[in-house]
Amino acid sequence: APRLRGPDALRPVQLAELDAAVAEMLPLLRVAATGLSGWICLSRDFDEAGVVQREEALQQVIYELCGVLASLEGLRPLLICG
């Protein structure tokens, strides 16, 4: 038997739960992204040893946040189909 993929693999109840979970997480994600980026920028300004710049912390956080955004964008078709 072929395996179901994408929206066909989820039942309507699962799609509704996913939609609610994403909606609940978005405000927290915005606050976390803003706070974390601000903290890294402030740390970079006061970093006398150069650790923050050497570890490229801000670039790493931006990379990770882009991954989260890409994941959320991947969920959009599932939520629209439900």
ZAMARGU-4260 file (C-alpha; in steps of 0.2 Angstrom, whole numbers, plus 5000, padded with zeros to 4 digits):
<rodrens>
0) 5000/5000/5000 | 5007/5017/4996 | 5011/5029/5010 | 5002/5045/5011 | 5012/5061/5011
5) 5009/5079/5014 | 4991/5085/5019 | 4984/5068/5014 | 4994/5060/5029 | 4986/5070/5042
10) 4968/5069/5048 | 4957/5084/5050 | 4959/5084/5069 | 4978/5083/5067 | 4978/5098/5055
15) 4967/5108/5067 | 4979/5104/5082 | 4994/5109/5071 | 4986/5125/5066 | 4982/5130/5084
20) 4999/5125/5090 | 5007/5136/5077 | 4996/5150/5080 | 5000/5149/5099 | 5019/5149/5095
25) 5020/5163/5084 | 5020/5177/5097 | 5033/5168/5107 | 5044/5165/5092 | 5043/5184/5088
30) 5048/5189/5106 | 5062/5176/5107 | 5069/5181/5090 | 5069/5199/5095 | 5076/5196/5112
35) 5090/5184/5107 | 5096/5195/5092 | 5096/5210/5104 | 5106/5201/5117 | 5119/5195/5105
40) 5121/5212/5097 | 5123/5219/5115 | 5135/5205/5120 | 5145/5209/5104 | 5147/5227/5109
45) 5153/5223/5126 | 5163/5208/5122 | 5181/5213/5126 | 5188/5195/5122 | 5180/5194/5105
50) 5171/5178/5108 | 5154/5183/5101 | 5162/5189/5085 | 5174/5174/5084 | 5160/5162/5086
55) 5149/5172/5074 | 5134/5170/5086 | 5123/5183/5077 | 5125/5174/5060 | 5121/5157/5068
60) 5105/5164/5076 | 5100/5171/5060 | 5103/5155/5051 | 5093/5145/5064 | 5079/5158/5063
65) 5078/5156/5044 | 5077/5137/5047 | 5062/5140/5058 | 5054/5152/5046 | 5057/5139/5032
70) 5049/5126/5042 | 5034/5137/5046 | 5032/5141/5028 | 5032/5122/5024 | 5017/5120/5036
75) 5007/5133/5027 | 5001/5122/5013 | 4995/5109/5026 | 4986/5122/5036 | 4977/5129/5020
80) 4972/5112/5014 | 4964/5108/5031
</rodrens>
